[in-house]
Amino acid sequence: MRAFLPTGSPFVGHSAGATLALSALQELRDRGGLLPAGAVALSPITNFTFSSESMASNRCPPAPTTGSPTSGE
C-alpha cells in the first residue's frame, strides 16, 4: 500500500513543467517517498525518442538552404 500526502499541494505543470511534474512523481515513487494525492499534467513530453506516428506524419519539410538570409537572394 502506498502512502499519500492528501493535505499537500498537487503536482501541476504545463508543457515542460508537466514533464518535470511527471519526472518528480516517478522519482518520489522510485525512492518510496510520499506521493501527492493528485497531479495535473497538461501537454507533457512523454516520448523523448520522438518516434511516434504523429511525429512522423506532422514533420515539417526541411527549410531551403539556398541563398543567404542577409544577401537578399
Steps between C-alpha positions, in 0.01 A plus 500: 500500500633843402509796735343822375524855625137610451542838668790605276474690178450298182777491242389717208684598185459603138732401215855478642357549850270203446797289398682610818194417711480149354876451544476611865211259560700211353800589715288520816341166415835333431648627826195396702409857593160641580299573188258788455133408490473639148682630197410693185727478198396712200685421176802321647771348283476129572695356207850643474582272205264709284419180313121499521284483189374856553856635511572337165174611335523860628867550421574827318698489177859621531558873453654612170877527517567713192600861534584693813245673721709818487604492132156584364496195270 
